[in-house]
Amino acid sequence: MKNLILALGVILCLGGFVSNIPAKKKVIADTGSSTFMYALRHPLHSFEGVSKSFNGIGVYNEESEKLEIIAVKVAVNSFDSGNSNRDSHVIETIDALKYPSVTFTAEDISYVGDKVTAKGKLVFHGQTKPFTVVGVQELNKGVLSISGDFNVNMIEFGVEPPSLMGMSTDEEIMVSFDFKFKL
C-alpha cells in the first residue's frame, strides 16, 4: 500500500512537471495549397517558375502558436516557367544533375507580431551559407500560413547567371513562398 501511495505521489508530481512542457508537433506543408516560385529578370523580359515539388516541414509549438524549426527542400528541375527550353537552360546553368535540390533549414526563429525571421542555412549549388528569411505568419481556421520573399545572389553561390542573346539575367533570383500547414 505504501508503494502504491508513493507511486501515485510520484506520478502526480511528475504530472505537474509534464504539464509545463509545451505541446509541440510536426507539421508538413500542404503542397496542394502552398506555393514556391522564383523570378528572374533579363534585359529583354522577366519570367517566373513555379514548383509544386517541394517539402516543407516544421516543429510547431501549440502553446505559443509559432514555428520553432523549419526545413524546406525543393527540386531544382521541378520549376515550370511555361517554356520548356528556358527551364532546360536554367536547369543546365544551375547544374541540377550535380546539385538536384536547394534546402533551407532554420532553428533560430523569432517573432515580432506576425513578422517571422528565420535564421538558418541555405544550401544551393553545393554551397552552404548562413541565410535569413523574413516572412509573415497567419493562423486561420486550423491552417498556419507562412509567406514571404527573399533574393539569392547566384554569383555568391558559384552560379553564372543564365544568358539569352549574349545578355545575362540579373544576378539575383527572387524567391517567393506561401506555405500552408494544416494543424
TORKOL-4160 file (C-alpha; in steps of 0.2 Angstrom, whole numbers, padded with zeros to 4 digits, m for minus):
183
<pt num="1" X="0000" Y="0000" Z="0000"/>
<pt num="2" X="0014" Y="0012" Z="0004"/>
<pt num="3" X="0022" Y="0008" Z="m0013"/>
<pt num="4" X="0006" Y="0012" Z="m0021"/>
<pt num="5" X="0004" Y="0029" Z="m0012"/>
<pt num="6" X="0022" Y="0033" Z="m0016"/>
<pt num="7" X="0020" Y="0028" Z="m0034"/>
<pt num="8" X="0004" Y="0039" Z="m0036"/>
<pt num="9" X="0013" Y="0053" Z="m0027"/>
<pt num="10" X="0027" Y="0052" Z="m0040"/>
<pt num="11" X="0015" Y="0051" Z="m0054"/>
<pt num="12" X="0006" Y="0067" Z="m0048"/>
<pt num="13" X="0022" Y="0076" Z="m0045"/>
<pt num="14" X="0028" Y="0072" Z="m0062"/>
<pt num="15" X="0011" Y="0076" Z="m0070"/>
<pt num="16" X="0014" Y="0094" Z="m0064"/>
<pt num="17" X="0031" Y="0094" Z="m0072"/>
<pt num="18" X="0025" Y="0086" Z="m0088"/>
<pt num="19" X="0010" Y="0098" Z="m0090"/>
<pt num="20" X="0023" Y="0113" Z="m0090"/>
<pt num="21" X="0031" Y="0106" Z="m0106"/>
<pt num="22" X="0024" Y="0115" Z="m0121"/>
<pt num="23" X="0015" Y="0104" Z="m0134"/>
<pt num="24" X="0025" Y="0103" Z="m0150"/>
<pt num="25" X="0020" Y="0094" Z="m0165"/>
<pt num="26" X="0027" Y="0091" Z="m0183"/>
<pt num="27" X="0019" Y="0100" Z="m0197"/>
<pt num="28" X="0020" Y="0097" Z="m0215"/>
<pt num="29" X="0017" Y="0110" Z="m0229"/>
<pt num="30" X="0002" Y="0105" Z="m0240"/>
<pt num="31" X="0009" Y="0106" Z="m0257"/>
<pt num="32" X="m0008" Y="0107" Z="m0265"/>
<pt num="33" X="m0012" Y="0124" Z="m0257"/>
<pt num="34" X="0006" Y="0130" Z="m0254"/>
<pt num="35" X="0017" Y="0139" Z="m0267"/>
<pt num="36" X="0035" Y="0141" Z="m0270"/>
<pt num="37" X="0041" Y="0151" Z="m0285"/>
<pt num="38" X="0056" Y="0160" Z="m0292"/>
<pt num="39" X="0058" Y="0175" Z="m0304"/>
<pt num="40" X="0072" Y="0181" Z="m0315"/>
<pt num="41" X="0074" Y="0197" Z="m0324"/>
<pt num="42" X="0083" Y="0199" Z="m0341"/>
<pt num="43" X="0085" Y="0215" Z="m0351"/>
<pt num="44" X="0073" Y="0208" Z="m0364"/>
<pt num="45" X="0060" Y="0201" Z="m0352"/>
<pt num="46" X="0056" Y="0194" Z="m0335"/>
<pt num="47" X="0050" Y="0176" Z="m0331"/>
<pt num="48" X="0044" Y="0166" Z="m0316"/>
<pt num="49" X="0045" Y="0147" Z="m0312"/>
<pt num="50" X="0033" Y="0138" Z="m0301"/>
<pt num="51" X="0037" Y="0122" Z="m0291"/>
<pt num="52" X="0024" Y="0110" Z="m0283"/>
<pt num="53" X="0038" Y="0098" Z="m0280"/>
<pt num="54" X="0045" Y="0103" Z="m0263"/>
<pt num="55" X="0044" Y="0098" Z="m0245"/>
<pt num="56" X="0042" Y="0109" Z="m0230"/>
<pt num="57" X="0042" Y="0103" Z="m0213"/>
<pt num="58" X="0042" Y="0111" Z="m0196"/>
<pt num="59" X="0040" Y="0110" Z="m0177"/>
<pt num="60" X="0025" Y="0119" Z="m0171"/>
<pt num="61" X="0023" Y="0125" Z="m0153"/>
<pt num="62" X="0004" Y="0124" Z="m0150"/>
<pt num="63" X="0005" Y="0134" Z="m0134"/>
<pt num="64" X="0014" Y="0149" Z="m0142"/>
<pt num="65" X="0006" Y="0146" Z="m0159"/>
<pt num="66" X="0023" Y="0148" Z="m0168"/>
<pt num="67" X="0035" Y="0138" Z="m0178"/>
<pt num="68" X="0051" Y="0133" Z="m0169"/>
<pt num="69" X="0060" Y="0124" Z="m0183"/>
<pt num="70" X="0058" Y="0124" Z="m0201"/>
<pt num="71" X="0066" Y="0114" Z="m0216"/>
<pt num="72" X="0062" Y="0116" Z="m0234"/>
<pt num="73" X="0069" Y="0106" Z="m0249"/>
<pt num="74" X="0064" Y="0110" Z="m0267"/>
<pt num="75" X="0069" Y="0100" Z="m0283"/>
<pt num="76" X="0078" Y="0112" Z="m0295"/>
<pt num="77" X="0071" Y="0103" Z="m0310"/>
<pt num="78" X="0053" Y="0104" Z="m0304"/>
<pt num="79" X="0051" Y="0123" Z="m0308"/>
<pt num="80" X="0040" Y="0126" Z="m0323"/>
<pt num="81" X="0041" Y="0143" Z="m0331"/>
<pt num="82" X="0029" Y="0139" Z="m0345"/>
<pt num="83" X="0044" Y="0137" Z="m0358"/>
<pt num="84" X="0052" Y="0120" Z="m0358"/>
<pt num="85" X="0068" Y="0127" Z="m0367"/>
<pt num="86" X="0070" Y="0141" Z="m0354"/>
<pt num="87" X="0068" Y="0128" Z="m0340"/>
<pt num="88" X="0081" Y="0116" Z="m0348"/>
<pt num="89" X="0093" Y="0131" Z="m0349"/>
<pt num="90" X="0091" Y="0136" Z="m0331"/>
<pt num="91" X="0092" Y="0118" Z="m0325"/>
<pt num="92" X="0109" Y="0116" Z="m0335"/>
<pt num="93" X="0115" Y="0133" Z="m0328"/>
<pt num="94" X="0112" Y="0128" Z="m0310"/>
<pt num="95" X="0120" Y="0110" Z="m0313"/>
<pt num="96" X="0104" Y="0102" Z="m0307"/>
<pt num="97" X="0111" Y="0085" Z="m0311"/>
<pt num="98" X="0125" Y="0088" Z="m0299"/>
<pt num="99" X="0115" Y="0098" Z="m0287"/>
<pt num="100" X="0097" Y="0092" Z="m0288"/>
<pt num="101" X="0090" Y="0102" Z="m0274"/>
<pt num="102" X="0090" Y="0118" Z="m0264"/>
<pt num="103" X="0087" Y="0117" Z="m0245"/>
<pt num="104" X="0084" Y="0129" Z="m0231"/>
<pt num="105" X="0084" Y="0124" Z="m0213"/>
<pt num="106" X="0082" Y="0136" Z="m0198"/>
<pt num="107" X="0081" Y="0133" Z="m0179"/>
<pt num="108" X="0083" Y="0151" Z="m0174"/>
<pt num="109" X="0066" Y="0158" Z="m0177"/>
<pt num="110" X="0060" Y="0174" Z="m0169"/>
<pt num="111" X="0043" Y="0184" Z="m0170"/>
<pt num="112" X="0038" Y="0202" Z="m0169"/>
<pt num="113" X="0019" Y="0202" Z="m0170"/>
<pt num="114" X="0015" Y="0192" Z="m0186"/>
<pt num="115" X="0033" Y="0195" Z="m0193"/>
<pt num="116" X="0044" Y="0180" Z="m0193"/>
<pt num="117" X="0063" Y="0180" Z="m0195"/>
<pt num="118" X="0071" Y="0163" Z="m0198"/>
<pt num="119" X="0090" Y="0162" Z="m0197"/>
<pt num="120" X="0097" Y="0147" Z="m0204"/>
<pt num="121" X="0107" Y="0139" Z="m0218"/>
<pt num="122" X="0104" Y="0139" Z="m0237"/>
<pt num="123" X="0111" Y="0125" Z="m0247"/>
<pt num="124" X="0112" Y="0130" Z="m0266"/>
<pt num="125" X="0123" Y="0124" Z="m0280"/>
<pt num="126" X="0133" Y="0113" Z="m0267"/>
<pt num="127" X="0137" Y="0128" Z="m0256"/>
<pt num="128" X="0131" Y="0131" Z="m0238"/>
<pt num="129" X="0129" Y="0148" Z="m0232"/>
<pt num="130" X="0121" Y="0157" Z="m0217"/>
<pt num="131" X="0104" Y="0164" Z="m0223"/>
<pt num="132" X="0090" Y="0174" Z="m0216"/>
<pt num="133" X="0072" Y="0173" Z="m0222"/>
<pt num="134" X="0059" Y="0185" Z="m0217"/>
<pt num="135" X="0040" Y="0182" Z="m0218"/>
<pt num="136" X="0023" Y="0184" Z="m0211"/>
<pt num="137" X="0013" Y="0171" Z="m0201"/>
<pt num="138" X="m0006" Y="0170" Z="m0201"/>
<pt num="139" X="m0016" Y="0157" Z="m0191"/>
<pt num="140" X="m0034" Y="0155" Z="m0198"/>
<pt num="141" X="m0046" Y="0140" Z="m0196"/>
<pt num="142" X="m0033" Y="0127" Z="m0191"/>
<pt num="143" X="m0021" Y="0132" Z="m0205"/>
<pt num="144" X="m0004" Y="0140" Z="m0202"/>
<pt num="145" X="0002" Y="0151" Z="m0216"/>
<pt num="146" X="0020" Y="0157" Z="m0218"/>
<pt num="147" X="0023" Y="0168" Z="m0233"/>
<pt num="148" X="0037" Y="0180" Z="m0239"/>
<pt num="149" X="0050" Y="0183" Z="m0252"/>
<pt num="150" X="0069" Y="0184" Z="m0252"/>
<pt num="151" X="0083" Y="0186" Z="m0265"/>
<pt num="152" X="0098" Y="0174" Z="m0268"/>
<pt num="153" X="0113" Y="0180" Z="m0277"/>
<pt num="154" X="0118" Y="0167" Z="m0289"/>
<pt num="155" X="0136" Y="0173" Z="m0290"/>
<pt num="156" X="0138" Y="0171" Z="m0271"/>
<pt num="157" X="0134" Y="0153" Z="m0274"/>
<pt num="158" X="0146" Y="0150" Z="m0288"/>
<pt num="159" X="0132" Y="0151" Z="m0302"/>
<pt num="160" X="0135" Y="0161" Z="m0318"/>
<pt num="161" X="0118" Y="0169" Z="m0322"/>
<pt num="162" X="0109" Y="0162" Z="m0337"/>
<pt num="163" X="0110" Y="0172" Z="m0353"/>
<pt num="164" X="0100" Y="0175" Z="m0369"/>
<pt num="165" X="0106" Y="0183" Z="m0384"/>
<pt num="166" X="0123" Y="0187" Z="m0376"/>
<pt num="167" X="0114" Y="0196" Z="m0361"/>
<pt num="168" X="0114" Y="0189" Z="m0344"/>
<pt num="169" X="0099" Y="0189" Z="m0332"/>
<pt num="170" X="0101" Y="0199" Z="m0316"/>
<pt num="171" X="0112" Y="0190" Z="m0303"/>
<pt num="172" X="0098" Y="0190" Z="m0290"/>
<pt num="173" X="0085" Y="0176" Z="m0291"/>
<pt num="174" X="0069" Y="0182" Z="m0282"/>
<pt num="175" X="0060" Y="0169" Z="m0272"/>
<pt num="176" X="0043" Y="0169" Z="m0265"/>
<pt num="177" X="0034" Y="0157" Z="m0255"/>
<pt num="178" X="0017" Y="0154" Z="m0246"/>
<pt num="179" X="0017" Y="0138" Z="m0236"/>
<pt num="180" X="0001" Y="0131" Z="m0228"/>
<pt num="181" X="0002" Y="0120" Z="m0213"/>
<pt num="182" X="m0014" Y="0111" Z="m0208"/>
<pt num="183" X="m0013" Y="0110" Z="m0189"/>
